[in-house]
Amino acid sequence: MSDNSMPPSPDGRQSILEIQELSIQFGGLRAVNNFDLLLRPHDLQGLIGPNGAGKTTVFNMITGVYTPTAGSIALKGLPITGLEPHEINHLGIARTFQNIRLFPSLSVLDNVRIAYHTHAGYSFADGISHSGRFQHKERELTEKAQDFLAVFNLQDRQDWTARNLPYGEQRRLEIARALAAEPQLLLLDEPAAGMNPAESSSLMDLIHFIRERFDLTILLIEHQMRVVMGICEKITVMDFGEVIARGNPQEIQSNPKVIEAYLGPGAAALSEKFRRKRSSEAS
Amino acid sequence: MLKKIPRSNLLFFGGALLIFIIVQVAISTGVLNDFWSTIIRLGGVMAIVSLGLNLIYGYNGQFSLGQWGFYAIGAYVAADITYRWSNDSEATGLSILLIGVLLVGGAIVYLRSQLGKIRGLDALSAFTMYFLATLILGAVAVYLGKLVGPAVAGVLMALPASWSMQIVFILAVLIAGAFAAEVSFLFGLPVLTLGSDYFGIATLGFTIIVKVLLDNSDTMLGFQEMKGARGMVGIPKITTWFWVFFALLIVVVVMRNLLHSSYGRAIVSVREDEIAGKAMGVDVAEYKILAFVIGSFFAGLAGGLYAHINGFLHPDTFNFIQAFNPMIVIVLGGLGSMTGTLVASFTWALLLEGVLRLILPQGFETWRFVVYPLLLLLIMLLRPSGMLGTYEVPYLRQVLPPLKAFAKKINSSKPGSGDPAPVQEATK
């Protein structure tokens, strides 16, 4: 873990997600170039970078929305490059979206219940006849869905139409829906976007809580530095489609390359000067 | 052991039975003459077609004008079977189509389960396999059908004449539905990969192709009895109010059950947000096909019923201008509302063919195509979401199960807070 070369682990259990030399090209634009990432079980890692750095593109490649031009993605040692998004979901990767994508005119409960559609446990014939087996299985999965809502404190909202929920609850519902698919890896795309400090604090608690409770590995994209620095154990910084730094929050905060990427060339020197000035004033 | 039947079910089936009896009595006693009874039956047939389209467009979000084409296919398939039986007493047509529909249906189900195992198979390669299988099995069906046709005819002859006619009719209508569904599967497989608007154009093309083929059915297709553009006559008039009502009731119940199952939720999720659906593991392509095939099955079924109302079929009925009829009905009734579709289809039939024909003075019947669009315009301006919006009668409405006791307990101990910490304690 200490170096960035990341030798391929022969033992699949070592890593949950292993990305190697991932690149994608849109026409003449190389959106992501030689991206590497290794997630071990129970990791909570962050992916940051200025707007347009290619973070969401990486998410879209992991979840199969885009097919990478080069490179490989492996989930628990199994290559998933080129699979359809729904197949990748079945293998255990769930995600949320930067701009919330619920099923807006469905009820809150149904938003969660959709996650069970592949393992509902009854056949099509049961479905159209509402047989005894259907009733039984449907009750089971409904209770499971209600449990999820209760975990996220949305249980008294189950019959609301999803689009009528307040913003913070829509975020929570999206996470609940993603978790209902019982993934091993959860990708959160800017979960704290548009939240005030109090809301983002409770979101941080929530992320910690779901990681423990569902034994998850989490990768998140976030712009609010307070959130990223507060909960991520390891952070990868991207700029113009390339990884420019990787390390724990302290290392990242003082990395000149990162400061330059965010604030422009010369900013690192300026901030160094500023810090020295402040420390000399203090002494 | 008897479970309590929900009140909404009692109300729905009781109401349905009542409507059936009232109309049936009115027809039997002659209160409703032939003219009105035909209109009501047409309304019922329209309701079946439109429910199918509502599943495709209203619930699955795929703008389709192909519904009318499948309706036409169903009508001609069913008409051909009963025509051959009632006029020539031969069951070869019935046998060929029955065997063909069963073989191809089985092959599609089997191939689908096998091809599903291949990762990354593109739609066109899959289509080629299905198409080849259909051609081969079609040839097999023709051979087998000719072989067993006389025997089937013999068995049917042994039954009383009215019985055998009814059996042939029921089989013909079911075959018409299955045939339309199978055609829609083969057509939809490559075409449903298109985006919604392009899909609409492609399905319009399909309806036009079907109409042209029917115009030339005696020359290009070689079915002399269909008489091409002159119109097919001599189809037995068997579709009674009972059959229309019975078929409509089954369609409504099946569709309601489907929509309230996990298959239905997956179908609706495609309309809501395809990308989110995929991310939740919904195989979007599969559910588009599923909705399209079921919708077309309903269209074929309705076509089979329609063919036996007037005993006369003309390709002009299946013109692409008419293809907008079911679309108008579902938009008028409210997209994604079964109740709305039911109300709108009967309103449509009564208004366009019945009331307007009567209130307009003699010689001005064609003016109903001026009055009717104006009425549509008015309704759309006043109620843009359709006459009934998303209203459903209680039976068709989804009833959410009550909260479990333990969830309520958490709720009362910690009302409406985003802080998950206390929840953690409560659920552990």
Contacts between the chains, C-beta under 8 A, distances in Angstrom:
chain1	res1	chain2	res2	distance
A	63	B	279	6.1
A	64	B	278	7.9
A	65	B	275	7.1
A	65	B	278	7.6
A	82	B	120	6.2
A	83	B	119	6.5
A	83	B	120	7.3
A	84	B	120	7.8
A	84	B	278	7.4
A	84	B	283	7.5
A	85	B	275	8.0
A	85	B	278	3.8
A	85	B	279	6.0
A	86	B	278	5.2
A	86	B	280	7.9
A	86	B	281	4.8
A	86	B	282	5.9
A	86	B	283	4.9
A	86	B	284	7.2
A	87	B	119	7.0
A	89	B	278	7.5
A	89	B	279	6.3
A	89	B	280	6.4
A	89	B	281	3.6
A	90	B	281	5.4
A	94	B	279	7.2
A	94	B	280	7.7
A	95	B	279	5.5
A	97	B	275	7.8
A	97	B	276	6.9
A	97	B	279	7.5
A	101	B	273	5.1
A	101	B	275	6.3
A	101	B	276	3.9
A	101	B	279	7.7
A	102	B	272	8.0
A	102	B	273	7.4
A	102	B	276	6.9
A	103	B	268	7.3
A	103	B	269	5.4
A	103	B	272	3.7
A	103	B	273	5.9
A	103	B	276	6.6
A	103	B	277	7.7
A	104	B	272	6.2
A	104	B	273	7.5
A	105	B	272	6.4
A	106	B	265	7.6
A	106	B	268	6.5
A	106	B	269	7.4
A	106	B	272	6.2
A	107	B	398	7.7
A	107	B	400	6.4
A	109	B	400	5.7
A	110	B	265	5.8
A	110	B	398	7.8
A	113	B	262	7.1
A	113	B	265	6.1
A	114	B	262	7.8
A	114	B	265	5.1
A	114	B	266	6.6
A	114	B	269	5.2
A	114	B	277	7.6
A	114	B	280	5.5
A	114	B	282	6.8
A	115	B	280	5.7
A	115	B	281	7.1
A	116	B	262	6.3
A	117	B	262	4.3
A	117	B	263	7.2
A	117	B	265	6.1
A	117	B	266	4.5
A	117	B	281	7.4
A	117	B	282	6.5
A	118	B	281	5.7
A	120	B	261	7.7
A	120	B	262	4.0
A	122	B	261	7.6
A	122	B	262	7.8
A	124	B	263	6.2
A	126	B	261	7.8
A	127	B	257	6.7
A	127	B	258	6.1
A	127	B	261	3.5
A	127	B	262	7.0
A	127	B	263	4.9
A	127	B	264	7.5
A	128	B	254	5.0
A	128	B	257	4.9
A	128	B	258	5.0
A	128	B	261	7.2
A	129	B	257	6.5
A	130	B	257	4.8
A	130	B	260	7.7
A	130	B	261	7.5
A	134	B	261	6.6
A	138	B	261	7.3
A	138	B	262	7.6
A	139	B	401	7.1
A	141	B	262	7.5
A	142	B	401	5.2
A	143	B	404	6.0
A	146	B	401	7.8
A	146	B	403	6.2
A	146	B	404	5.7
A	146	B	407	5.6
A	147	B	404	7.9
A	147	B	407	7.4
A	147	B	427	7.8
A	149	B	407	7.4
A	150	B	406	7.5
A	150	B	407	4.3
A	150	B	410	5.5
A	150	B	411	7.8
A	150	B	423	7.1
A	150	B	427	6.9
A	151	B	420	7.5
A	151	B	423	6.1
A	151	B	427	6.2
A	152	B	420	7.3
A	152	B	423	7.9
A	153	B	410	7.9
A	153	B	414	7.2
A	153	B	416	7.4
A	153	B	417	6.5
A	153	B	418	6.8
A	153	B	420	6.8
A	153	B	423	5.9
A	155	B	403	5.8
A	155	B	407	4.4
A	155	B	408	7.7
A	155	B	410	7.0
A	155	B	411	5.7
A	156	B	403	7.5
A	156	B	411	5.3
A	156	B	416	7.6
A	158	B	400	6.1
A	158	B	403	6.9
A	159	B	400	4.9
A	168	B	418	6.1
A	172	B	418	7.3
A	177	B	280	6.7
A	178	B	279	7.9
A	178	B	280	7.8
A	181	B	280	6.3
A	181	B	281	5.8
A	199	B	418	6.7
A	202	B	418	4.4
A	202	B	419	5.3
A	202	B	420	7.3
A	205	B	419	6.8
A	205	B	420	5.9
A	205	B	421	6.3
A	206	B	418	7.8
A	206	B	420	4.9
A	209	B	420	4.9
A	209	B	421	7.3
A	209	B	424	5.7
A	213	B	424	7.2
